[in-house]
Amino acid sequence: DTFRETAPDILIIEAFPFGRRQMRFELLPLLDAAAAATPRPLIATSVRDILQERTKPGRNEESAALVARYFDRVLVHGDPRFVRIEETFPLAGGFAEKIVYTGLVSAPRPAPSPERFDIVVSAGGGAAGRDLVAAAVDASRLLDPALSWCLVTGPNLAQAEFDAALARAPGNLSVHRFRRDFGALLAAAGLSVSQAGYNTVCDVLQAGCRSVLVPFASGGETEQTVRAERLAARGLAHVVPEEGLTGAVLAKAIEGALAGAPPATADLRLDGARQTASLLQNLAQRRR
């Protein structure tokens, strides 16, 4: 109904058909309505640069068939010099003419915060950050007490685990649920410790600070591990596996990162939002 009322020039669907499969019940009728509309809108799917590995037989083939049937463009929000979509979706060659790389979608680099910390630890949304939070508190108690720490647990960390981190934090570690100035904190920080989610990594790349990544890998997740390993290969991060993570292991990685050379320059496109808008505007004008 919303599609018919709006009559858009462009329809963009996030992740589907490479993800969001549980929403097929409403997305497929939407795509059918868009394909039958007069005039027909430009139909695009918007995906991150690294796709989750599919283990169920036939899923990749199903996704490729839906791209062929409905979509005019596959907007890959990444830089092909970093990773190409066919590296995590082997059938991408079948729709190569529809693929457009926009660059990574990152917020602009903020001015550094006047509040400076040597180490900023972040656990994303926090729902899967329990082990990282606990290890960070332990590491802060093992390393030089002169180092200043900021731990951002994420709003979804269980209250009991947040309270435990707060209770065990030494005097040089401040603990927060959320910081609106997170990007500015990173821009002023000596080192970032985080998982390897898309948005956090973009923030770290914009900040240009040293980085230790602990990619989330539970439940067969592969996206963050691929991202972290690619960054490490380019000299942009140190990687600590999630399995076996302890305060001592994290402390050792932090010491190594602080003692090592500054990260290499991130020669990657980070203006994906502007590039996406420009691309879509040009495509829509050509269709008119």
Beta strands, then each sheet from edge to edge (+ up, - down):
strand 1: 10-14
strand 2: 42-48
strand 3: 73-77
strand 4: 99-101
strand 5: 119-122
strand 6: 149-152
strand 7: 173-176
strand 8: 191-194
strand 9: 210-213
strand 10: 238-239
sheet 1: 1+ 2+ 3+ 4+
sheet 2: 7+ 6+ 5+ 8+ 9+ 10+
end
